[in-house]
């Protein structure tokens, strides 16, 4: 059984943060751009964002977008 699409998206974004490709404070692409990048629906991106938000990895700002949390969870202050 293959991994659900929303889990793949969440894992990929996590890996980009771990590798330093995405840094605290960086803005993620729009939902539409992420849908196109991963070739998935808005529902899949929304589910991935909910997981990452619950983990404290991202921070959504009303009308501003979604950003990598600053500081990252577990990072020294």
C-alpha positions in Angstrom: 0.0 0.0 0.0 1.5 3.4 -1.0 1.7 6.4 1.2 -1.2 8.9 1.1 -0.5 12.0 -1.0 -0.9 14.4 1.9 1.7 12.4 3.9 4.1 12.6 1.0 3.7 16.4 0.8 4.1 16.8 4.5 7.2 14.6 4.5 8.7 16.5 1.6 8.3 19.9 3.3 9.7 18.4 6.5 12.7 17.2 4.6 13.2 20.6 3.0 13.3 22.2 6.4 15.7 19.5 7.8 18.1 20.0 4.8 18.0 23.8 5.2 16.3 24.4 1.9 13.5 26.0 3.8 14.5 28.1 6.8 12.5 29.6 9.7 10.6 32.6 8.5 10.5 31.4 4.9 7.1 31.7 3.2 5.7 28.6 1.5 4.3 28.9 -2.0 0.6 29.5 -2.3 -1.8 26.5 -2.1 -2.4 26.8 -5.8 1.4 26.6 -6.5 1.8 23.7 -4.1 -1.1 21.9 -5.9 0.7 22.3 -9.2 4.1 21.4 -7.8 2.9 18.1 -6.3 0.1 17.5 -8.8 -2.5 17.1 -6.1 -5.8 18.7 -5.1 -6.3 21.6 -2.7 -7.7 19.1 -0.2 -4.4 17.2 -0.2 -2.4 20.4 0.5 -4.8 21.5 3.2 -4.4 18.1 5.0 -0.6 18.3 4.7 -0.7 21.8 6.2 -2.9 20.7 9.1 -0.3 18.0 10.0 2.6 20.4 9.8 0.8 23.1 11.8 -0.1 20.5 14.5 3.6 19.6 14.6 4.5 23.3 15.1 6.5 23.4 11.9 4.5 26.0 10.1 2.6 29.1 11.0 -0.3 30.4 9.0 -0.9 34.2 9.0 -4.4 35.3 7.9 -4.1 37.1 4.6 -0.3 36.8 4.6 0.4 33.2 3.8 2.0 30.2 5.4 5.6 30.4 6.9 8.1 28.0 8.4 7.9 28.4 12.2 10.5 30.7 13.8 11.8 29.3 15.9 11.4 25.7 14.8 9.9 23.3 17.3 12.7 22.0 19.6 15.2 24.7 18.5 17.0 26.5 21.3 15.7 30.0 21.9 
